[in-house]
Amino acid sequence: MSPAHPEDWPVLAAKGAADAQLLKDIKALAAAAEESDGNPPLSEQTLVTLRAADTGGHSVLTLALYSPDEKPDPATAQDLAGVAVVIEEPDGTGVLEVAVHPSYRNQGVADRLVGELRATRGFAGLNAWSHGNHEAAAELAARYGYGPVRELWKMRLTSAAAELPDVPLPDGVTLRVFVPGRDEDAWLAANRAAFAHHAEQGNMSRADLDARMAEPWFDPAGFLLAVDASDRIIGFHWTKVHPRHGDHPAIGEVYVVGVTPHAQGTGLGKALTVAGIRHLQHQGLHAVMLYVDADNIPAVSLYRRLGFTRWDVDVMYAPLEGR
């Protein structure tokens, strides 16, 4: 490690989508952190926004802390010691995520980045995610007056435990796969209706959708649509496959399941969930995971009945003052 202290290292501040070199450095840092921790340190939405030419109306601020020229062992060298990313909505609210490369931990890198953020932008309107809720993240949040306000559970179903029930589709409903170039606008409308009270998912834009469709993991065959007799989308189960990395095998994900309001209460959500899991199992995956809010009791109960167990947790932190 460099003998210098992170508080003396320069911080690069960038606004908007990241340039090619910065994005490459952030992705390398994120991959190293995920390999070390078993959790991605940055959300998918953050990475999508960082690399998008059109940020979909979001304001993006990136603070990157690069180490001095003195490098660690060449086999593990990484110039980008840590990064803080703020994705801000037009109303001034936003989300902060901080990631530190494993080679530079326990040196005050995160404190340096958060301190710089406080001095330049401030914390007004900001919540922060901790993916995996590491002890160091909880301590950092507490030092800056933040406390936990939301838990997002990661649940997992292993193939050995998967005895899925047969769940028929409601009368008049059929399943088909998403067709790129045809279904985008109709799906976005169905998604807005299904998640009208869940801004993170319901506000997905065409730019957000196009960015995900451009990802290597996107597979239309795993994007299941429930349609009525008029081919109107009334529900969907978008699945995802995370490829193997390092010692971590490939794993499927219940990426998002939604049902439009007039089709809710018909059993369609459970039928779509089971159909998507079976699709993932047919790919030969050893396990399937999903994210669910801990306080969404009906959803947690459904997933438990299907054999999912709690695996890990992401925690959102918010300022405690005034709460």
C-alpha positions in Angstrom: 0.0 0.0 0.0 1.0 3.6 -0.5 2.4 5.2 2.7 0.3 8.3 2.0 -3.1 8.7 3.7 -6.4 8.9 1.7 -7.2 12.3 3.2 -4.3 13.6 1.2 -5.2 11.9 -2.1 -7.0 14.0 -4.8 -10.6 13.3 -5.5 -11.9 13.4 -9.1 -15.4 14.8 -9.4 -17.4 14.1 -12.5 -21.0 14.9 -13.5 -23.2 13.0 -15.9 -22.4 9.7 -17.5 -18.9 8.4 -16.8 -16.3 8.5 -19.6 -14.9 5.3 -20.9 -11.8 5.2 -18.6 -13.7 6.1 -15.4 -16.4 3.5 -16.2 -13.8 0.9 -16.9 -12.2 1.6 -13.5 -15.5 1.6 -11.6 -16.5 -1.7 -13.2 -13.1 -3.3 -12.3 -13.5 -2.0 -8.7 -17.1 -3.3 -8.5 -16.0 -6.7 -9.8 -13.2 -7.0 -7.2 -15.5 -6.0 -4.4 -18.2 -8.5 -5.5 -15.6 -11.2 -5.7 -14.4 -10.4 -2.2 -17.8 -9.8 -0.5 -20.3 -11.9 -2.5 -22.4 -8.8 -3.1 -22.2 -6.2 -5.9 -21.3 -2.9 -4.2 -23.3 -0.8 -6.7 -26.9 -1.3 -7.8 -27.7 -2.2 -11.4 -29.5 1.1 -11.8 -26.4 3.0 -10.8 -24.2 1.2 -13.3 -26.9 1.6 -16.1 -27.1 5.4 -15.4 -23.3 5.8 -15.3 -22.8 4.3 -18.7 -25.9 5.8 -20.4 -25.5 8.6 -22.9 -29.0 9.7 -21.8 -29.3 9.5 -18.0 -33.1 9.6 -18.2 -33.5 12.9 -16.4 -31.2 11.9 -13.5 -28.4 14.1 -12.3 -25.2 12.0 -11.7 -22.3 13.0 -9.5 -19.3 10.7 -9.2 -16.4 11.1 -6.8 -13.5 8.9 -7.6 -10.5 8.5 -5.2 -7.4 7.4 -7.0 -4.3 6.2 -5.1 -0.9 7.8 -5.6 1.6 6.4 -8.1 3.0 4.0 -5.5 1.2 0.8 -6.4 0.5 -2.4 -4.4 1.6 -5.7 -5.6 1.3 -5.8 -9.5 -0.9 -8.9 -9.3 -3.6 -7.0 -7.4 -2.8 -3.4 -8.5 -5.8 -1.1 -8.8 -5.5 2.6 -9.1 -9.1 3.4 -8.2 -9.2 3.0 -4.4 -12.9 4.0 -4.0 -15.9 5.7 -5.6 -19.0 7.4 -4.4 -21.9 7.8 -6.8 -25.0 10.0 -6.3 -28.0 9.5 -8.6 -30.3 12.5 -8.0 -33.9 12.9 -9.1 -35.2 16.2 -10.5 -36.7 17.1 -7.2 -33.3 17.0 -5.5 -33.7 13.7 -3.7 -31.2 11.0 -4.5 -29.3 7.9 -3.5 -25.7 7.5 -2.6 -23.6 4.4 -3.0 -20.0 4.0 -1.9 -17.6 1.2 -3.0 -14.0 0.6 -1.8 -11.6 -1.7 -3.5 -10.6 -4.6 -1.2 -6.9 -3.7 -1.5 -7.6 -0.2 0.0 -9.9 -1.0 2.8 -9.4 0.0 6.5 -7.5 3.1 5.4 -10.2 5.7 5.5 -11.1 5.7 1.8 -14.9 5.8 2.4 -14.5 8.5 5.0 -12.5 10.6 2.5 -15.2 10.2 -0.2 -18.1 10.9 2.1 -16.3 13.9 3.6 -15.7 15.3 0.2 -19.3 14.8 -0.7 -20.4 16.7 2.4 -18.1 19.6 1.6 -19.1 19.9 -2.1 -22.7 18.8 -2.5 -23.9 18.2 1.0 -26.3 15.4 2.2 -29.6 17.2 1.6 -32.2 14.8 0.2 -29.8 11.9 0.1 -30.4 8.3 1.3 -27.7 5.7 1.0 -27.6 2.0 0.2 -25.4 -0.6 1.8 -25.4 -3.8 -0.2 -24.8 -6.6 2.2 -24.9 -4.2 5.1 -21.3 -4.7 6.2 -20.4 -3.5 9.7 -18.1 -0.9 8.3 -21.0 0.6 6.3 -23.2 0.8 9.4 -20.4 2.5 11.4 -19.8 5.0 8.6 -23.5 5.8 8.4 -23.7 6.4 12.1 -20.7 8.8 12.0 -22.6 11.0 9.6 -25.9 10.8 11.4 -27.6 8.2 9.3 -29.7 5.2 10.4 -31.4 2.3 8.8 -34.9 2.9 7.3 -35.4 0.1 4.9 -34.3 -3.6 4.5 -34.3 -5.3 1.1 -33.9 -9.0 1.6 -32.1 -11.2 -0.8 -33.8 -14.7 -0.8 -32.6 -17.9 -2.4 -34.1 -21.1 -3.6 -31.8 -24.1 -4.2 -32.6 -26.8 -6.7 -32.5 -29.4 -4.0 -35.3 -27.6 -2.1 -37.4 -26.7 -5.2 -40.6 -28.6 -5.2 -42.8 -26.1 -7.0 -46.5 -26.4 -7.1 -48.6 -26.5 -10.3 -50.2 -23.1 -10.6 -52.6 -22.7 -13.5 -53.0 -19.4 -15.3 -56.3 -17.6 -15.0 -58.9 -18.4 -17.7 -58.3 -16.5 -20.9 -54.6 -15.8 -20.1 -51.6 -17.1 -22.0 -47.9 -16.8 -21.7 -45.6 -15.7 -24.4 -42.1 -14.2 -24.6 -41.2 -10.5 -25.0 -40.6 -9.5 -28.6 -37.9 -6.8 -28.9 -39.0 -4.0 -31.3 -42.6 -4.6 -30.6 -43.4 -4.9 -26.9 -41.3 -2.1 -25.3 -44.0 0.6 -25.0 -46.8 -1.8 -24.0 -44.6 -3.3 -21.4 -43.6 0.1 -20.0 -47.3 0.9 -19.7 -48.0 -2.3 -17.9 -45.0 -1.8 -15.6 -46.1 1.7 -14.7 -49.6 0.4 -13.8 -48.3 -2.6 -11.9 -45.9 -0.5 -9.8 -47.8 2.8 -9.5 -47.0 2.9 -5.8 -43.3 1.8 -6.2 -41.4 4.6 -7.8 -38.1 2.8 -8.2 -39.6 0.2 -10.5 -42.7 2.1 -11.8 -40.7 5.0 -13.1 -38.6 3.0 -15.5 -38.1 4.9 -18.7 -37.6 3.7 -22.3 -33.9 4.7 -21.9 -33.7 2.5 -18.8 -35.3 -0.4 -20.6 -33.1 0.0 -23.7 -30.0 0.0 -21.5 -31.0 -3.3 -19.9 -31.9 -4.8 -23.2 -28.4 -3.9 -24.4 -26.8 -5.8 -21.5 -25.1 -9.2 -22.2 -27.4 -10.9 -19.8 -30.7 -9.9 -21.5 -32.5 -12.8 -23.0 -36.1 -12.3 -24.5 -36.8 -16.0 -23.9 -36.6 -15.3 -20.1 -38.9 -12.3 -20.3 -42.3 -13.9 -19.9 -45.5 -11.9 -20.6 -49.0 -12.8 -19.5 -51.5 -11.6 -22.1 -55.3 -11.6 -22.5 -57.3 -12.7 -25.5 -56.5 -9.3 -27.1 -52.7 -9.8 -26.6 -52.8 -7.0 -23.9 -50.0 -7.4 -21.3 -51.6 -7.9 -17.9 -48.6 -9.4 -16.1 -44.9 -10.3 -16.6 -42.0 -12.2 -15.1 -38.6 -10.9 -16.2 -35.9 -13.3 -15.3 -32.1 -12.8 -15.3 -29.1 -15.0 -15.2 -26.0 -13.9 -13.4 -23.0 -15.6 -15.0 -20.3 -17.4 -13.0 -17.6 -15.2 -11.6 -14.6 -16.6 -9.7 -15.7 -19.2 -7.2 -19.4 -18.1 -7.4 -21.5 -20.3 -9.8 -24.1 -18.8 -12.2 -27.4 -18.1 -10.5 -30.8 -17.2 -11.8 -32.9 -14.2 -10.5 -36.5 -13.4 -10.2 -35.7 -10.0 -11.7 -39.2 -8.5 -11.6 -42.7 -9.8 -11.4 -45.7 -7.5 -12.0 -49.4 -7.8 -12.4 -51.6 -4.9 -13.6 -54.3 -3.7 -11.2 -57.3 -5.3 -12.9 -55.6 -8.7 -13.0 -54.5 -8.7 -9.4 -56.2 -11.1 -7.0 -56.5 -13.8 -9.7 -53.5 -15.9 -8.8 -51.6 -14.6 -11.8 -48.7 -13.3 -9.8 -48.0 -16.7 -8.3 -48.4 -18.5 -11.6 -45.9 -16.1 -13.2 -43.5 -16.5 -10.4 -43.5 -20.3 -10.7 -43.3 -20.2 -14.5 -40.2 -17.9 -14.4 -38.5 -20.1 -11.8 -39.1 -23.2 -13.9 -37.6 -21.4 -16.9 -34.5 -20.7 -14.9 -34.3 -24.2 -13.6 -34.5 -25.5 -17.2 -31.3 -23.6 -17.8 -29.5 -25.9 -15.4 -29.0 -23.3 -12.7 -28.2 -24.5 -9.2 -30.1 -21.7 -7.5 -32.5 -18.8 -8.0 -32.5 -15.6 -6.0 -34.7 -12.5 -5.7 -34.9 -9.2 -3.8 -38.0 -8.3 -1.7 -38.7 -5.6 0.8 -38.7 -7.1 4.3 -41.9 -5.4 5.2 -43.8 -6.8 2.1 -45.3 -9.5 4.2 -47.5 -11.1 1.5 -44.6 -11.4 -1.0 -42.2 -12.7 1.7 -44.8 -15.3 2.7 -45.3 -16.4 -0.9 -41.6 -16.8 -1.5 -41.2 -18.8 1.7 -44.0 -21.1 0.7 -42.2 -21.7 -2.6 -39.0 -22.7 -0.7 -37.0 -19.5 -0.6 -35.0 -18.6 2.4 -33.4 -15.4 3.5 -29.8 -15.2 2.2 -28.6 -11.6 2.7 -29.9 -8.1 3.2 -29.3 -4.6 1.7 -30.0 -1.7 4.0 -31.0 1.8 3.1 -29.8 4.6 5.4 -31.4 8.0 5.8 -30.6 11.0 8.1 -31.9 10.5 11.6 -32.3 14.2 12.4 -35.9 15.3 12.1 -37.3 11.8 11.9 
